């Protein structure tokens, strides 16, 4: 009798786990579809006849697949889309490279080197995260203007070469590494730079990947700074150039604008999907050790 009751309770628990797991997957699938539907509609509308997006009742799929909308954006004599694309890639790659190098150097110093006032300096450094970006716009603009870097890509690169969040993120990864590695390297005669470059840095690959994706996406999607500092047409980036596209394309240009937005999203989406597991691991390991 006890065995029968035990078997029934086991079956009931298994059924409950199966049912609850199924409900969770259904809910996650629904939420994923809610997040993907706007992107799918944007891609679909970029291939429509320009006026078809406003028809009622709306149709999710285009009646004819107009890839020439994409070609019209790429070969437009008024909007040099390939040049804007190259500018965005250049800035995102350069800023990401500088952040990975400088933030990892500072993080290694805060995590593994001992010097007077280290913790106080680190807490003061972290306190800059509480300062809203709007509060430093005017001082940053004055500094960039005094350096005569207005209308230059260096006006976007210099303020973004390092970040407090990047230093904090990589410092947490350095703290998770065993200290015996550094002690053994010192015994073998390695200097601090050799320890950082050859031993410690290769071991925080997930943290570097996560930070690289964060910085790349932030630079790729940045609208305010290019709008503030850039003046020349040939130096603009995609986030600033795309809103101008509708003006030059004229009325009924929704399909062309959405085609330009879709093409601009694809690189960022590819970078995010290729490093998704590193992003999750980077966030999960950020607060393991303080």
ZAPA-537016 format. One record per residue (C-alpha): x, y, z; residue in one letter; chain; residue number from 1. Coordinates in steps of 0.2 Angstrom, whole numbers, always signed. Layout:
BEGIN
+-------+-------+-------+------+------+------+
:    xx :    yy :    zz : guza : loza : doza :
+-------+-------+-------+------+------+------+
:     X :     Y :     Z :    A :    A :  NUM :
...
+-------+-------+-------+------+------+------+
This chain:
BEGIN
+-------+-------+-------+------+------+------+
:    xx :    yy :    zz : guza : loza : doza :
+-------+-------+-------+------+------+------+
:    +0 :    +0 :    +0 :    X :    A :    1 :
:   +14 :   +12 :    +4 :    X :    A :    2 :
:   +23 :    +8 :   -12 :    X :    A :    3 :
:    +7 :   +12 :   -22 :    X :    A :    4 :
:    +5 :   +29 :   -13 :    X :    A :    5 :
:   +24 :   +32 :   -15 :    X :    A :    6 :
:   +22 :   +28 :   -34 :    X :    A :    7 :
:    +7 :   +39 :   -36 :    X :    A :    8 :
:   +16 :   +54 :   -27 :    X :    A :    9 :
:   +31 :   +52 :   -38 :    X :    A :   10 :
:   +20 :   +51 :   -54 :    X :    A :   11 :
:   +11 :   +67 :   -48 :    X :    A :   12 :
:   +27 :   +76 :   -45 :    X :    A :   13 :
:   +34 :   +71 :   -62 :    X :    A :   14 :
:   +18 :   +77 :   -70 :    X :    A :   15 :
:   +18 :   +93 :   -61 :    X :    A :   16 :
:   +36 :   +96 :   -66 :    X :    A :   17 :
:   +32 :   +92 :   -84 :    X :    A :   18 :
:   +17 :  +103 :   -84 :    X :    A :   19 :
:   +26 :  +118 :   -75 :    X :    A :   20 :
:   +41 :  +116 :   -87 :    X :    A :   21 :
:   +29 :  +116 :  -102 :    X :    A :   22 :
:   +20 :  +132 :   -96 :    X :    A :   23 :
:   +37 :  +140 :   -93 :    X :    A :   24 :
:   +43 :  +136 :  -111 :    X :    A :   25 :
:   +26 :  +142 :  -118 :    X :    A :   26 :
:   +28 :  +158 :  -109 :    X :    A :   27 :
:   +46 :  +161 :  -114 :    X :    A :   28 :
:   +41 :  +157 :  -132 :    X :    A :   29 :
:   +27 :  +170 :  -131 :    X :    A :   30 :
:   +38 :  +183 :  -124 :    X :    A :   31 :
:   +52 :  +179 :  -137 :    X :    A :   32 :
:   +39 :  +181 :  -151 :    X :    A :   33 :
:   +33 :  +197 :  -144 :    X :    A :   34 :
:   +51 :  +203 :  -144 :    X :    A :   35 :
:   +54 :  +197 :  -162 :    X :    A :   36 :
:   +38 :  +202 :  -170 :    X :    A :   37 :
:   +43 :  +221 :  -172 :    X :    A :   38 :
:   +60 :  +215 :  -180 :    X :    A :   39 :
:   +51 :  +203 :  -192 :    X :    A :   40 :
:   +38 :  +217 :  -197 :    X :    A :   41 :
:   +53 :  +229 :  -200 :    X :    A :   42 :
:   +61 :  +216 :  -211 :    X :    A :   43 :
:   +45 :  +212 :  -220 :    X :    A :   44 :
:   +41 :  +231 :  -223 :    X :    A :   45 :
:   +58 :  +234 :  -230 :    X :    A :   46 :
:   +53 :  +223 :  -244 :    X :    A :   47 :
:   +36 :  +230 :  -248 :    X :    A :   48 :
:   +30 :  +243 :  -260 :    X :    A :   49 :
:   +32 :  +259 :  -251 :    X :    A :   50 :
:   +13 :  +262 :  -249 :    X :    A :   51 :
:    +9 :  +244 :  -244 :    X :    A :   52 :
:   +13 :  +246 :  -226 :    X :    A :   53 :
:    -1 :  +258 :  -223 :    X :    A :   54 :
:   -15 :  +246 :  -230 :    X :    A :   55 :
:   -29 :  +241 :  -219 :    X :    A :   56 :
:   -31 :  +227 :  -214 :    X :    A :   57 :
:   -12 :  +226 :  -213 :    X :    A :   58 :
:    -3 :  +211 :  -220 :    X :    A :   59 :
:   +12 :  +204 :  -211 :    X :    A :   60 :
:   +20 :  +197 :  -227 :    X :    A :   61 :
:   +23 :  +208 :  -242 :    X :    A :   62 :
:   +14 :  +204 :  -258 :    X :    A :   63 :
:   +30 :  +206 :  -268 :    X :    A :   64 :
:   +48 :  +205 :  -262 :    X :    A :   65 :
:   +56 :  +221 :  -267 :    X :    A :   66 :
:   +74 :  +219 :  -264 :    X :    A :   67 :
:   +77 :  +234 :  -275 :    X :    A :   68 :
:   +72 :  +244 :  -259 :    X :    A :   69 :
:   +89 :  +239 :  -252 :    X :    A :   70 :
:   +98 :  +242 :  -268 :    X :    A :   71 :
:   +90 :  +259 :  -269 :    X :    A :   72 :
:   +98 :  +263 :  -252 :    X :    A :   73 :
:  +115 :  +256 :  -256 :    X :    A :   74 :
:  +116 :  +265 :  -273 :    X :    A :   75 :
:  +107 :  +281 :  -268 :    X :    A :   76 :
:  +117 :  +296 :  -276 :    X :    A :   77 :
:  +110 :  +307 :  -261 :    X :    A :   78 :
:  +114 :  +296 :  -246 :    X :    A :   79 :
:  +131 :  +288 :  -246 :    X :    A :   80 :
:  +126 :  +273 :  -235 :    X :    A :   81 :
:  +142 :  +262 :  -237 :    X :    A :   82 :
:  +152 :  +277 :  -231 :    X :    A :   83 :
:  +141 :  +279 :  -216 :    X :    A :   84 :
:  +142 :  +260 :  -213 :    X :    A :   85 :
:  +161 :  +261 :  -214 :    X :    A :   86 :
:  +162 :  +275 :  -201 :    X :    A :   87 :
:  +151 :  +266 :  -189 :    X :    A :   88 :
:  +162 :  +250 :  -190 :    X :    A :   89 :
:  +178 :  +260 :  -188 :    X :    A :   90 :
:  +172 :  +269 :  -173 :    X :    A :   91 :
:  +165 :  +254 :  -165 :    X :    A :   92 :
:  +180 :  +243 :  -168 :    X :    A :   93 :
:  +193 :  +257 :  -162 :    X :    A :   94 :
:  +183 :  +261 :  -146 :    X :    A :   95 :
:  +181 :  +243 :  -142 :    X :    A :   96 :
:  +199 :  +239 :  -144 :    X :    A :   97 :
:  +204 :  +254 :  -133 :    X :    A :   98 :
:  +192 :  +249 :  -120 :    X :    A :   99 :
:  +197 :  +231 :  -119 :    X :    A :  100 :
:  +216 :  +237 :  -117 :    X :    A :  101 :
:  +214 :  +251 :  -105 :    X :    A :  102 :
:  +200 :  +244 :   -94 :    X :    A :  103 :
:  +210 :  +227 :   -93 :    X :    A :  104 :
:  +226 :  +236 :   -88 :    X :    A :  105 :
:  +216 :  +247 :   -74 :    X :    A :  106 :
:  +206 :  +231 :   -68 :    X :    A :  107 :
:  +222 :  +221 :   -66 :    X :    A :  108 :
:  +230 :  +235 :   -56 :    X :    A :  109 :
:  +215 :  +237 :   -45 :    X :    A :  110 :
:  +213 :  +218 :   -43 :    X :    A :  111 :
:  +231 :  +212 :   -41 :    X :    A :  112 :
:  +243 :  +226 :   -37 :    X :    A :  113 :
:  +244 :  +233 :   -19 :    X :    A :  114 :
:  +248 :  +252 :   -17 :    X :    A :  115 :
:  +242 :  +265 :    -5 :    X :    A :  116 :
:  +225 :  +271 :    -7 :    X :    A :  117 :
:  +220 :  +258 :   -20 :    X :    A :  118 :
:  +203 :  +254 :   -12 :    X :    A :  119 :
:  +199 :  +272 :   -10 :    X :    A :  120 :
:  +204 :  +276 :   -28 :    X :    A :  121 :
:  +193 :  +262 :   -34 :    X :    A :  122 :
:  +178 :  +267 :   -24 :    X :    A :  123 :
:  +180 :  +285 :   -31 :    X :    A :  124 :
:  +182 :  +278 :   -48 :    X :    A :  125 :
:  +166 :  +268 :   -46 :    X :    A :  126 :
:  +157 :  +284 :   -40 :    X :    A :  127 :
:  +158 :  +291 :   -57 :    X :    A :  128 :
:  +144 :  +278 :   -62 :    X :    A :  129 :
:  +132 :  +288 :   -52 :    X :    A :  130 :
:  +135 :  +304 :   -62 :    X :    A :  131 :
:  +122 :  +305 :   -76 :    X :    A :  132 :
:  +129 :  +307 :   -93 :    X :    A :  133 :
:  +119 :  +323 :   -96 :    X :    A :  134 :
:  +128 :  +331 :   -82 :    X :    A :  135 :
:  +145 :  +330 :   -91 :    X :    A :  136 :
:  +139 :  +335 :  -109 :    X :    A :  137 :
:  +144 :  +353 :  -108 :    X :    A :  138 :
:  +161 :  +351 :  -100 :    X :    A :  139 :
:  +165 :  +337 :  -112 :    X :    A :  140 :
:  +160 :  +348 :  -127 :    X :    A :  141 :
:  +171 :  +362 :  -120 :    X :    A :  142 :
:  +186 :  +351 :  -118 :    X :    A :  143 :
:  +183 :  +344 :  -136 :    X :    A :  144 :
:  +182 :  +361 :  -143 :    X :    A :  145 :
:  +197 :  +367 :  -134 :    X :    A :  146 :
:  +207 :  +352 :  -141 :    X :    A :  147 :
:  +200 :  +357 :  -158 :    X :    A :  148 :
:  +193 :  +340 :  -161 :    X :    A :  149 :
:  +175 :  +346 :  -166 :    X :    A :  150 :
:  +170 :  +337 :  -183 :    X :    A :  151 :
:  +183 :  +323 :  -180 :    X :    A :  152 :
:  +181 :  +305 :  -175 :    X :    A :  153 :
:  +193 :  +308 :  -161 :    X :    A :  154 :
:  +180 :  +318 :  -153 :    X :    A :  155 :
:  +170 :  +302 :  -151 :    X :    A :  156 :
:  +185 :  +290 :  -148 :    X :    A :  157 :
:  +194 :  +300 :  -134 :    X :    A :  158 :
:  +179 :  +301 :  -121 :    X :    A :  159 :
:  +175 :  +282 :  -124 :    X :    A :  160 :
:  +193 :  +275 :  -123 :    X :    A :  161 :
:  +189 :  +268 :  -105 :    X :    A :  162 :
:  +174 :  +267 :   -93 :    X :    A :  163 :
:  +171 :  +264 :   -75 :    X :    A :  164 :
:  +159 :  +249 :   -79 :    X :    A :  165 :
:  +172 :  +241 :   -90 :    X :    A :  166 :
:  +185 :  +242 :   -76 :    X :    A :  167 :
:  +173 :  +235 :   -63 :    X :    A :  168 :
:  +168 :  +221 :   -74 :    X :    A :  169 :
:  +185 :  +215 :   -78 :    X :    A :  170 :
:  +191 :  +218 :   -60 :    X :    A :  171 :
:  +179 :  +205 :   -54 :    X :    A :  172 :
:  +185 :  +192 :   -67 :    X :    A :  173 :
:  +203 :  +195 :   -61 :    X :    A :  174 :
:  +198 :  +193 :   -43 :    X :    A :  175 :
:  +191 :  +175 :   -48 :    X :    A :  176 :
:  +208 :  +169 :   -53 :    X :    A :  177 :
:  +219 :  +160 :   -41 :    X :    A :  178 :
:  +233 :  +171 :   -33 :    X :    A :  179 :
:  +245 :  +157 :   -34 :    X :    A :  180 :
:  +247 :  +160 :   -53 :    X :    A :  181 :
:  +254 :  +177 :   -50 :    X :    A :  182 :
:  +265 :  +171 :   -36 :    X :    A :  183 :
:  +272 :  +157 :   -46 :    X :    A :  184 :
:  +276 :  +169 :   -61 :    X :    A :  185 :
:  +285 :  +181 :   -49 :    X :    A :  186 :
:  +296 :  +167 :   -43 :    X :    A :  187 :
:  +300 :  +163 :   -61 :    X :    A :  188 :
:  +305 :  +181 :   -64 :    X :    A :  189 :
:  +291 :  +188 :   -73 :    X :    A :  190 :
:  +287 :  +206 :   -72 :    X :    A :  191 :
:  +270 :  +214 :   -69 :    X :    A :  192 :
:  +267 :  +217 :   -87 :    X :    A :  193 :
:  +272 :  +199 :   -92 :    X :    A :  194 :
:  +260 :  +193 :   -79 :    X :    A :  195 :
:  +246 :  +204 :   -85 :    X :    A :  196 :
:  +248 :  +201 :  -104 :    X :    A :  197 :
:  +254 :  +182 :  -104 :    X :    A :  198 :
:  +246 :  +174 :   -89 :    X :    A :  199 :
:  +231 :  +184 :   -83 :    X :    A :  200 :
:  +223 :  +192 :   -98 :    X :    A :  201 :
:  +221 :  +176 :  -108 :    X :    A :  202 :
:  +211 :  +168 :   -93 :    X :    A :  203 :
:  +198 :  +181 :   -93 :    X :    A :  204 :
:  +192 :  +178 :  -111 :    X :    A :  205 :
:  +173 :  +178 :  -106 :    X :    A :  206 :
:  +175 :  +194 :   -97 :    X :    A :  207 :
:  +184 :  +202 :  -112 :    X :    A :  208 :
:  +171 :  +195 :  -124 :    X :    A :  209 :
:  +156 :  +202 :  -114 :    X :    A :  210 :
:  +164 :  +219 :  -112 :    X :    A :  211 :
:  +168 :  +219 :  -130 :    X :    A :  212 :
:  +150 :  +216 :  -135 :    X :    A :  213 :
:  +143 :  +229 :  -123 :    X :    A :  214 :
:  +155 :  +242 :  -130 :    X :    A :  215 :
:  +153 :  +238 :  -148 :    X :    A :  216 :
:  +134 :  +239 :  -147 :    X :    A :  217 :
:  +134 :  +255 :  -137 :    X :    A :  218 :
:  +146 :  +263 :  -150 :    X :    A :  219 :
:  +136 :  +256 :  -164 :    X :    A :  220 :
:  +120 :  +263 :  -158 :    X :    A :  221 :
:  +126 :  +280 :  -151 :    X :    A :  222 :
:  +116 :  +294 :  -158 :    X :    A :  223 :
:  +119 :  +309 :  -147 :    X :    A :  224 :
:  +138 :  +310 :  -147 :    X :    A :  225 :
:  +140 :  +310 :  -166 :    X :    A :  226 :
:  +125 :  +322 :  -168 :    X :    A :  227 :
:  +134 :  +334 :  -156 :    X :    A :  228 :
:  +152 :  +333 :  -162 :    X :    A :  229 :
:  +151 :  +329 :  -181 :    X :    A :  230 :
:  +147 :  +342 :  -194 :    X :    A :  231 :
:  +154 :  +335 :  -210 :    X :    A :  232 :
:  +143 :  +324 :  -221 :    X :    A :  233 :
:  +157 :  +311 :  -224 :    X :    A :  234 :
:  +160 :  +308 :  -206 :    X :    A :  235 :
:  +142 :  +304 :  -200 :    X :    A :  236 :
:  +138 :  +287 :  -193 :    X :    A :  237 :
:  +122 :  +277 :  -197 :    X :    A :  238 :
:  +112 :  +282 :  -181 :    X :    A :  239 :
:  +113 :  +300 :  -187 :    X :    A :  240 :
:  +112 :  +297 :  -206 :    X :    A :  241 :
:   +97 :  +286 :  -206 :    X :    A :  242 :
:   +84 :  +299 :  -199 :    X :    A :  243 :
:   +91 :  +310 :  -214 :    X :    A :  244 :
:   +87 :  +297 :  -226 :    X :    A :  245 :
:   +68 :  +300 :  -226 :    X :    A :  246 :
:   +70 :  +318 :  -230 :    X :    A :  247 :
:   +81 :  +314 :  -246 :    X :    A :  248 :
:   +71 :  +299 :  -251 :    X :    A :  249 :
:   +55 :  +310 :  -251 :    X :    A :  250 :
:   +37 :  +304 :  -247 :    X :    A :  251 :
:   +33 :  +286 :  -247 :    X :    A :  252 :
:   +51 :  +282 :  -241 :    X :    A :  253 :
:   +46 :  +271 :  -227 :    X :    A :  254 :
:   +52 :  +255 :  -235 :    X :    A :  255 :
:   +69 :  +263 :  -239 :    X :    A :  256 :
:   +71 :  +269 :  -221 :    X :    A :  257 :
:   +67 :  +252 :  -214 :    X :    A :  258 :
:   +78 :  +244 :  -227 :    X :    A :  259 :
:   +92 :  +255 :  -220 :    X :    A :  260 :
:   +88 :  +251 :  -202 :    X :    A :  261 :
:   +88 :  +233 :  -206 :    X :    A :  262 :
:  +105 :  +233 :  -214 :    X :    A :  263 :
:  +112 :  +243 :  -199 :    X :    A :  264 :
:  +105 :  +231 :  -186 :    X :    A :  265 :
:  +112 :  +215 :  -195 :    X :    A :  266 :
:  +130 :  +218 :  -189 :    X :    A :  267 :
:  +125 :  +222 :  -171 :    X :    A :  268 :
:  +113 :  +207 :  -171 :    X :    A :  269 :
:  +127 :  +195 :  -177 :    X :    A :  270 :
:  +140 :  +201 :  -164 :    X :    A :  271 :
:  +127 :  +199 :  -150 :    X :    A :  272 :
:  +121 :  +182 :  -156 :    X :    A :  273 :
:  +139 :  +175 :  -158 :    X :    A :  274 :
:  +144 :  +181 :  -141 :    X :    A :  275 :
:  +128 :  +178 :  -131 :    X :    A :  276 :
:  +135 :  +165 :  -119 :    X :    A :  277 :
:  +149 :  +176 :  -115 :    X :    A :  278 :
:  +137 :  +190 :  -111 :    X :    A :  279 :
:  +127 :  +179 :   -99 :    X :    A :  280 :
:  +143 :  +172 :   -91 :    X :    A :  281 :
:  +150 :  +190 :   -89 :    X :    A :  282 :
:  +135 :  +196 :   -80 :    X :    A :  283 :
:  +134 :  +180 :   -69 :    X :    A :  284 :
:  +152 :  +182 :   -64 :    X :    A :  285 :
:  +152 :  +201 :   -61 :    X :    A :  286 :
:  +148 :  +200 :   -42 :    X :    A :  287 :
:  +156 :  +184 :   -37 :    X :    A :  288 :
:  +170 :  +192 :   -27 :    X :    A :  289 :
:  +172 :  +209 :   -21 :    X :    A :  290 :
+-------+-------+-------+------+------+------+
